[in-house]
Structures are given as C-alpha cells and as structure tokens.
Amino acid sequence: MIDNGDSATVLYTTFGKNNWCGTYKAIDGSFHTVANLSYIVVGIVKGEICGNEYNVKEISYKDNICEDCNPEDVMRKMEYEEAQKLDVDLIFLDRKLTFDKFTGKNIISIAKDPANVPNINHETPWLVSSYERDGIRGGYFKLFSFSWVFLVEVTVDWSWENILSLLYVLGKEPIPEALGYNYLLFLVDKVAKYYRDKGSKALDVIAHNYNNYREFRSFIEWKRKKG
C-alpha cells in the first residue's frame, strides 16, 4: 500500500496474458486555425484485440469547420460524441476523463505528462491505482524502465491487473513514440494529423482568398466529394 495524501493506493506489478477478446475503437483529434477559421479532424481506428494479438480493420475520420469558435472545445465534443456510440466493446481515448467529467461506458483513457507522478522504485511493468471519482478510476503506469509514466483513467469494470496486461500488450510495439505508451493511440494520432494537414493546406490558401465563410465551406464540401 502507498499513501499519496489523497487516498490509499495499491501497486500492481504482476500480470499474465491478456485474456480479453473484443472489438475496439481508438479516437483522437487535431485542429488547424487560420485567422478566425478552424479545421478540426477526429481520427478513428477500429479493430479487434484477442489475447496478445490485435489488428487494425478500419481507419476513418470526421471533420468540421468552424468560424470564431474555440477549436479545442469543438474537438473535445466531437471526440466524446464518437466515444458515446456503442458500436465496439472498448474505447481508447487520449483525454483526462475526470477533468472533462466524462463518464461514458467501456473507456480506457491515457493522458501524457501527468502531474503528481508517484515516485515508484520498482521493476517494470507496474501500475499504481490512485483514485476513484464519479465512477472514473485513475492510476499511473510505467511499462518499461526506459519509458515514461502515464496516467490512465478507466470506466471499464476490470481489475487493475487485467488493465495492466492489456496496456502491456499495446505498449510493446517497437516504434519510439509508441513503445511504452499505446500503439493504437499513437496510430490514431497520426491519422488525425494526416487528415488535418491535408485540409490545412487548403485552409491556408483559401482563408485568404474567399470573401466569406459560406464560399469557403462550399469549396471544402466540393473537395471532400472529390476525395
């Protein structure tokens, strides 16, 4: 047991093979702003996980254009709307659920660069359960000695041992940005940024050449239909 000043925490270090099988969806967003126009993209990656294997079966995205808006707020709303669709068994997000007070079902969310990281001197992998607030459980994990500590918040009704087992499976991909983190969230981040960059190039040019938002929006709709 560890006392973090908030509540008693438990250190989990032993785990076995991931025994969970089901469908998943990873969601992440990105945006680009020019003047008072913002182009917002939410990437979506879907597939299956079973044991220590997983696949990617579908990559897609949703986008939006807003004028005089807060793009972060619009992006957050788009991500959570997608997360609320009950079309898969498990959802991965790159959000701090307790900050947004989002309690959707079947979610594992990982936040980078968390504050108040516990000082754990123990062989990896480990996970420290830390708190439960409004139906959201939170903890910190580190998969390898050389990797970072991440915050994980969940609404799934799993044991922390099972969560650690799945995180370890998804954190072993030998890609520098994904190793020790989560490959599915790494991938969906790249998807969102890829489609954001495609739209951004048009936005940078068009925002300075169209007289109003209506003309700009018509061009984007035409561009989307052409692929």
C-alpha positions in Angstrom: 0.0 0.0 0.0 1.1 3.6 -0.7 -0.4 6.7 0.8 -0.4 9.6 -1.7 -2.1 12.1 0.6 -5.4 11.7 -1.3 -6.3 8.0 -0.8 -4.5 4.8 -0.3 -3.1 3.3 -3.5 -2.1 -0.1 -4.5 0.9 -1.1 -6.6 0.3 -3.8 -9.2 3.3 -5.5 -10.8 2.3 -9.0 -11.6 0.2 -9.7 -14.7 -0.4 -12.6 -17.0 -1.5 -13.0 -20.6 -4.3 -10.7 -21.7 -7.4 -12.8 -21.7 -9.7 -10.2 -23.1 -11.1 -10.5 -26.7 -13.3 -8.0 -28.4 -13.6 -5.0 -30.7 -12.1 -1.6 -30.0 -12.1 1.9 -31.3 -9.3 4.5 -30.7 -10.2 8.2 -31.0 -8.1 11.3 -31.2 -8.4 14.8 -32.7 -6.3 17.6 -34.0 -7.0 21.1 -35.5 -5.6 23.9 -37.5 -6.6 27.5 -37.2 -6.1 30.4 -39.7 -7.5 33.8 -38.8 -11.0 33.1 -37.4 -11.4 29.7 -39.2 -10.6 26.4 -37.7 -10.4 23.0 -39.4 -11.0 20.2 -36.9 -10.3 16.5 -37.5 -11.1 13.5 -35.3 -9.3 10.3 -36.4 -10.9 6.9 -35.7 -9.1 3.5 -35.7 -11.1 0.3 -35.3 -10.1 -3.3 -35.0 -10.0 -6.4 -32.8 -8.0 -7.5 -29.8 -7.7 -11.0 -28.6 -5.1 -12.2 -26.1 -1.7 -10.9 -27.0 -2.7 -10.1 -30.6 -4.6 -7.2 -32.2 -5.3 -5.9 -35.6 -6.5 -2.7 -37.4 -9.5 -3.2 -39.6 -10.7 0.3 -40.3 -9.3 3.8 -40.4 -11.6 6.8 -40.9 -12.0 10.4 -39.8 -14.6 13.1 -39.2 -14.1 16.7 -39.7 -15.6 20.1 -39.0 -15.0 23.7 -39.9 -16.0 26.4 -37.5 -15.8 30.2 -37.5 -15.0 32.3 -34.5 -15.0 29.2 -32.3 -12.9 27.5 -29.6 -11.4 24.6 -31.7 -10.3 22.7 -28.6 -13.9 22.7 -27.3 -15.3 21.6 -30.6 -12.7 18.9 -30.9 -13.4 17.6 -27.4 -17.2 17.5 -28.1 -16.5 15.6 -31.4 -14.3 13.0 -29.7 -16.8 12.4 -26.9 -19.7 12.2 -29.3 -17.8 9.4 -31.1 -17.0 7.7 -27.9 -20.6 7.6 -26.9 -21.5 5.4 -29.9 -21.9 1.9 -28.7 -20.5 0.2 -31.8 -17.5 -1.5 -30.2 -16.6 -3.3 -26.9 -13.8 -1.0 -25.8 -12.8 2.6 -26.5 -9.4 4.2 -26.2 -9.0 8.0 -25.7 -6.2 10.5 -25.1 -8.1 12.5 -22.5 -8.3 13.2 -18.8 -11.8 12.0 -18.1 -12.0 13.5 -14.6 -11.1 16.9 -15.9 -13.8 16.8 -18.6 -16.2 14.9 -16.2 -16.9 12.4 -19.0 -18.3 9.0 -17.7 -19.0 7.2 -21.0 -19.0 3.4 -21.0 -16.1 1.0 -21.6 -13.3 3.5 -21.8 -9.6 3.3 -21.2 -8.1 6.8 -21.5 -4.4 7.7 -21.3 -3.1 11.1 -20.5 0.5 12.1 -21.3 2.8 14.2 -19.0 0.6 13.9 -15.9 1.1 16.0 -12.8 1.8 14.5 -9.3 3.6 11.4 -10.7 4.3 8.9 -7.9 7.9 8.1 -7.2 8.0 4.3 -7.6 11.2 2.4 -7.5 10.1 -1.0 -8.6 10.8 -3.3 -11.5 8.6 -2.6 -14.5 5.9 -3.0 -15.6 3.9 -1.5 -12.8 0.6 0.2 -12.3 -0.4 2.2 -9.2 -4.2 2.7 -8.6 -4.7 6.2 -7.2 -8.3 7.4 -7.0 -11.9 6.9 -7.9 -14.1 9.9 -8.7 -17.6 9.9 -10.0 -17.3 6.4 -11.5 -13.9 7.0 -13.0 -10.9 5.1 -11.6 -7.4 6.6 -12.1 -3.9 5.3 -11.8 -0.4 5.6 -13.1 1.6 3.1 -15.1 5.1 2.5 -16.4 5.7 -0.4 -18.8 9.5 -0.4 -19.3 12.5 1.0 -17.3 13.2 3.5 -20.2 9.6 4.6 -20.8 7.5 7.5 -19.3 4.9 7.3 -16.6 1.4 7.8 -17.9 -1.9 8.5 -16.3 -4.7 6.0 -17.1 -8.4 6.6 -16.3 -11.0 4.0 -16.9 -14.7 3.4 -16.8 -14.4 -0.3 -17.6 -15.2 -2.7 -14.8 -11.9 -4.6 -15.0 -9.4 -5.4 -12.4 -6.2 -3.3 -12.5 -4.2 -6.5 -13.2 -6.2 -7.1 -16.4 -5.9 -3.4 -17.4 -2.1 -3.6 -16.9 -2.0 -6.8 -19.0 -3.7 -5.1 -21.9 -1.7 -1.9 -21.6 1.5 -4.0 -21.8 0.3 -5.8 -25.0 -0.5 -2.5 -26.7 2.7 -0.8 -25.4 5.3 -3.2 -26.9 5.3 -2.0 -30.5 8.9 -1.2 -31.3 8.3 2.4 -32.5 9.9 5.1 -30.5 6.8 7.2 -29.9 4.6 4.1 -29.2 6.9 1.9 -27.1 5.8 2.1 -23.5 2.7 4.2 -24.5 -0.1 2.7 -26.6 0.2 1.8 -30.2 -3.5 2.3 -31.0 -3.5 5.9 -29.6 -0.2 6.5 -31.4 -1.7 5.4 -34.7 -5.0 7.4 -34.4 -3.0 10.5 -33.5 -1.1 10.1 -36.8 -4.4 9.6 -38.7 -5.9 12.8 -37.2 -2.8 14.8 -38.1 -2.6 13.3 -41.6 -6.1 14.4 -42.5 -5.6 17.7 -40.6 -2.5 18.5 -42.7 -4.4 17.7 -45.9 -7.2 20.1 -45.0 -4.8 22.7 -43.6 -3.0 23.3 -46.9 -6.3 24.2 -48.5 -7.3 26.3 -45.4 -4.1 28.3 -45.5 -4.7 29.3 -49.1 -8.5 29.6 -49.2 -8.9 31.6 -46.0 -7.1 34.5 -47.7 -8.9 34.2 -51.0 -12.6 33.7 -50.2 -14.8 36.6 -49.3 -16.8 34.8 -46.6 -17.2 31.5 -44.7 -20.1 30.3 -47.0 -17.8 30.3 -50.1 -15.0 28.6 -48.2 -17.4 25.9 -46.8 -18.7 25.2 -50.3 -15.2 24.7 -51.6 -14.4 22.2 -48.8 -17.5 20.2 -49.4 -16.6 20.1 -53.1 -13.1 19.0 -52.3 -14.3 16.3 -49.9 -16.6 14.8 -52.6 -13.7 14.6 -55.0 -11.6 12.8 -52.3 
